[in-house]
Amino acid sequence: MVVTAPQSIADELSGLPDRELAANVVETTKVLTAAARAGHNHWIIAFSGGKDSSLVTCLAVELLRRRTVDNTRIDVVYSDTLMELPPFAENAISLLNFVRTLSSTHELPVHTHAVVAPMEHRFWFLVLGKGYPPPHNHFRWCTERLKIWPSQKMMKGLVSDSSIILTGVRWGESDSRDGRMKGQMCSKDDSECGLGLWLHSESMMGIQGLAPIAHWRTCKVWDFLLMADAWWGWPFRSLNKLYGQNGATRFGCWMCTLVKEDKALQAIIARDEWSALSVLNEVRTELLTEGRKQENRLTQPDGRLVFDPP
């Protein structure tokens, strides 16, 4: 059964009191629609489970549900590191299940994929099995093995001439990310999509990537997600609960040793319902301490630790 399409997103939000939010949504939907009309009608969404990629996923799927774009396929790719904070990982999988059910109900060409690294690239295999030290800024071996390589392998099997990768990157998240975006931006004025938001990166397998919410402020990301929860039934309140009062918190692996203090982990275990996860912080501290001791490490002929910078 084909479900009758609801009104367009632009029409539905025309009377929204928050004019900035309405303008953001309209602008992003125009970018995505223009991409499809330009022949980029296969959207591969790099989904992390966080607020930004959740927003991109929601708007892309809603455009298909409303038949705003024709002949467009979406593949949502989630790379599960197996090291995410448990409630965060559960929420990401739950959202993928919601998208799968919604797509089935409305007969949408939307497909979800959850990928994991092969055993020889997983965190504990490398740390306990091969003796890798905890990742640090001079030997950041984790991100590629746990996240990038598995998702790229999946994406390579999906890519066609009409494919683009949709990401949730935004201006102002960090100086380093802004620098990368400036370096990758084809133009800051009108470009193929009309808004100067095309990005290109070799890490994206040589195909174009699009950052359709690059101009959104963090507060408006949350305003939209909570609106989509209330109006359209998307399960975003649980995500909002995970982030807590500090909606800008960045989540990642609970074993991340690239930061001195994992604020996301601390925020989670401070809540009664997740207090049992405090043991994760103990494991992280123990590994960081023991993994940096010279007596627990192999040394090179000159006395330097193996895997450490000169």
N, C-alpha and C positions, 0 to 999 in steps of 0.2 A: 504494500500500500504506500503510495506516495503522499506524504504529508503536505498540506497546503503551506506555502511559505509565509512567514509573518512579514510585517512591513519592514522597510529598510532600516538599518541602524541610524542613518542620518535623520530619517523622518521621526523615528522613535525618540531621538534625543533632541529634537528641535526645540522642545519647550523646557529643556533641563536648565534649572537656575544657575548651575555652575557652568558658566560660559567657557572657561578655560578647558574644563574636562570635555565638554561637547566639541570644542574646536579640535582638541587633540584626537578624539576618536574619529571625527570626520576626516581629518588630515591623514591619519594612519590608514583608514579604510580606502581613501583615494589612492594612496601609495600602493597598497596591495592590489587594488582593482586595476590600476595602470600597469602594474607588473604583469598581471594575467593577460591583459589586452595586448601587451607587447610580446606575448608568446612565452612568457615565463609562467606557465600554468601548472608547474609541478613544484610544490612548496615543501621543502624538507626543513622541519623545525628542530633546531638544536634545543632540546628541552632538558632543563636541569632540575625542575621541580620548584624553583624559586619564583618570586613574585613577577619578575620581568618576563621570563619565558612562559609563565602561566598566562600572562596578559596577551602575549603574542598568539599563543595557542587558542585562547578563547575568541579573540577577534577573527582570526583566520577561519576557525570552524563556524563561527556565527555567519560569516560572509557566505559560506557554502550552504549553510542551513537556510538562509534567506534567498538563495539563488541569485545573489548579487553578482557572482562570477560564474561563468559557465566553463565546463570541460576542464575543471581544475582538480588536481589530486593533492592531498596532503599526507605526508608521512611524518609522524612525530617520533623522534628518536631520543630515547632516554638512556644515558650511559650510567649504569649503576656501578659505582666503585666498590660496593659492599663494605664501605667504610663511612657511609653517611650516618649522621645522627639517626638512630632508629625511628623516632617519630617523624622526622623529616622524610626519610626514605619511604615509610609507610604512606605518608601523605602524597608523595609523588606517584607511587603506584596506584593509589586510590584515584587520583585525578586521571591517570591514563585509563583506568577502568571506566570512569565516568565518560570520557571521550569516546571510548569504544562502544559503550551502550548507546550514547546519544547518536553516534554515527549509524549504528544498526537501526535504531528507531526511525531515523529520518532518511535512511538509505543514502548516506553520504560517502563519497570516495575518500574516506579518512582512515588511515591505518596507523596503529601504534606499535612501537618496537622498544623493548627493554633489553639492552645488551650488557654483557659483563666481560671482563678481560679473561683470556685463557688462564689456566692455573699458573703457568710459568711466569705470568706478569702480575699476579696478584700481590697485595701488600705483604701478607704474612708469609707467603712462599719466599719472597725475596729477603725479608728481614730475618725470619727464623730459619728458613731453609738454606739460603745462600749467604747469609751474614751481611746483608746490606745495612749500612748505618741509617738512622732516622734521616729523612730528607732534610736538606738545608739549602740555603740560597745558592750555594756553589755546586750543589749536587741535587738538583730537584728532579729526581728520577721518577716521582710518583705520578704526576699529572698525565704525562703522555701514555704511560703504560696502563693506568687504571681507567682513564677517561677518554683521551683523544683517540688513541689507536683503535679501541673497540668501536667507537662511534663512526670513525672514518671508514673502517672496514664495512660496516653496515651501509653507510651512505654510498660507498662506491658501487655497491650492488643495486642501488636505487637510482643513481644519477642517469639522466638522459639529457638531450639537447635543450629541453625546456625547463630544466631544474634550476632553482635557486635555493640558497640556504637562508632561512629566516632566523635571526638571532634577537635576543632581548637586550643587547648592549645599549647603553644610554650615555649621553654626555654628562659629565660631572660626577661620575661614580668614583673615579680616582684619577690622579694626574697621569699615571702610567697608561691607563686605558684611553684617556683623552688623546695622549700622544700617539698611540697606535691607531686610533680612529682617524686622526688628522693625516697620518702617513698613508693610510689606505684609502682615504676619500678621493673619489674620482674628481669631484668638484663640489664646491660649497654653494654654487648657484644652481640654476636649473640643469638637470641632467636627464638621463633616460626616463627616470620615474617622475621627473618634474619637481622633485623636492631636494635633490642633492644628497640623498641618503644611501646611494649604492656604495657598498664596500666590496673590496676584492682582496683575497688573501690566498697565498699558495697553500696554506694549511687547510683551506677549504677545497682542496683537490683541483684547483685551477678554475673552479666555476664561481660565478658571482654570488655574493651574499648581500642580504638586504637587512638593514636595521630600521624597521618601521616605527619604533618607538624611541628613537634616539633623542628626540626633543622633549620627552615627557619628564616632568619633575616627579620625585619619589612620592610625594603626597598625592599626586594625581593618579599614580599607579594604584595606590591603595584605594582611592575614591572609586576608581573604575571597578576594581575587583570586588569590593563590597556591594557596589551597585549591581554587578553581574550576578552576584550571589542572590541578592534580594529580588531582582527583576526576572532573571533568566534561569535561576536554579543551579548555577555553577557552584560547587562546594568550596568556596574560597574563605569562609570564616575560620575553618580549621587551620588554613595556612596563615591567616592573620594572627591567630592565637599562638602559633609557633614563633612568629617574629616578635610578639609581645609589644610593649609600648614603644620600643625602639624599632620602628618599621624599616630602618636602613641596615639592620644587622645583616652581615654576610655569613652565609652558612657554607660549610664544606665538610671535609672528612673530620671525624671526631679525633683522629690520631694526628692531625696536622701539627707538625713540629716546625713549620715555617713561621709561626707566630709565637711570641713569648707567652701570651695568655689567650686561650680560646674563649672569647667572650660569648660566642654562640653556645658553646657547651656549658659554660657557667650559667647562662640565662636559663637553659633548659633544666639543669639539675637543681636550680633554685626553687623550682615549682614542685609542690607536693606529689603530683601525679607522676612526675618523672624523676623524683629524687633518687630512686634506685640506680639510675644511670651514673651516679657519682663515681661508681667503680671504674667507669671509662676514663675519667680524669686521673684516677690513681694509676691505671695502666699506662696512660700517656706520659705521666710524670716519671714513672719508673723506667719506661723505655728511653725517654729522653736523657735521663740521668745515666743509666747504665750504658747506653749506646755511645755516649761521648767519653767514656773512660778509656784511657789508653790501654789498660791491661785487658780490655775486652775487644780490642781491635787489632787487625793485622797491620804490620808496619812495612814500609818500603826500605830498601837498603840505606837510604839517607836518614832513616828514622822517622820520616813523616808517616802519618796514618794513611792507609789505603782509602781511596775515595775522597780524601780531603784536598782542598786547593793548596798550592805551594805557598 
